[in-house]
Amino acid sequence: MKTPSELQVIIDELEHEIAKLRDENESLWFLLEELEKSNVADPRYKKQFEEAFGRMRQMTLMTINKAEEA
């Protein structure tokens, strides 16, 4: 059984992770809203969008999942 101080450390770590995920979520929603406002179909910007989305996909793949999430 864990001590109250050990549990508090776990709670603090989880709260930090939640804050990080909320920030990431807000950033992604902002990005989606901006993409909706922009003219994605314009061929002049196609290469830039493809590169940006490629980087986003790569960052997602590089994210380390914990063993139980795999």
C-alpha positions as CSV (number, residue, x, y, z in Angstrom):
1,M,0.0,0.0,0.0
2,K,1.3,3.4,-0.9
3,T,1.8,6.2,1.6
4,P,-0.2,9.5,1.4
5,S,3.0,11.3,0.2
6,E,3.5,8.7,-2.6
7,L,-0.1,9.0,-3.6
8,Q,0.3,12.8,-3.7
9,V,3.3,12.5,-6.0
10,I,1.2,10.3,-8.3
11,I,-1.7,12.8,-8.2
12,D,0.6,15.7,-9.0
13,E,2.1,13.8,-12.0
14,L,-1.3,13.0,-13.3
15,E,-2.5,16.6,-12.9
16,H,0.5,17.8,-14.8
17,E,-0.2,15.2,-17.6
18,I,-3.9,16.3,-17.7
19,A,-2.8,20.0,-18.1
20,K,-0.4,19.0,-20.8
21,L,-3.1,17.1,-22.7
22,R,-5.6,19.8,-22.3
23,D,-3.2,22.3,-23.7
24,E,-2.4,20.0,-26.7
25,N,-6.1,19.5,-27.3
26,E,-6.8,23.3,-27.3
27,S,-3.9,23.8,-29.7
28,L,-5.2,21.1,-32.1
29,W,-8.7,22.6,-32.0
30,F,-7.3,26.0,-32.8
31,L,-5.3,24.5,-35.7
32,L,-8.5,22.8,-37.1
33,E,-10.4,26.1,-36.8
34,E,-7.6,27.9,-38.7
35,L,-7.5,25.2,-41.4
36,E,-11.3,25.5,-41.9
37,K,-10.9,29.3,-42.3
38,S,-8.0,28.9,-44.8
39,N,-8.2,27.8,-48.4
40,V,-6.7,24.3,-48.1
41,A,-7.7,23.5,-51.7
42,D,-5.4,26.2,-53.1
43,P,-2.6,24.4,-55.0
44,R,-0.1,27.1,-54.0
45,Y,-0.3,25.9,-50.4
46,K,-0.7,22.2,-50.9
47,K,3.0,21.4,-50.4
48,Q,3.2,23.4,-47.2
49,F,0.1,21.7,-45.8
50,E,1.4,18.2,-46.8
51,E,4.8,19.0,-45.1
52,A,3.1,20.3,-41.9
53,F,0.7,17.3,-41.7
54,G,3.7,15.0,-42.4
55,R,5.5,16.5,-39.4
56,M,2.4,16.2,-37.2
57,R,2.1,12.5,-38.2
58,Q,5.7,11.9,-37.5
59,M,5.5,13.5,-34.1
60,T,2.5,11.4,-33.3
61,L,4.3,8.2,-34.2
62,M,7.3,9.2,-32.2
63,T,5.2,9.7,-29.0
64,I,6.2,7.0,-26.5
65,N,3.2,5.1,-25.2
66,K,3.3,3.4,-21.9
67,A,3.3,-0.4,-22.1
68,E,-0.3,-0.7,-21.0
69,E,-1.4,1.7,-23.7
70,A,0.3,-0.1,-26.5
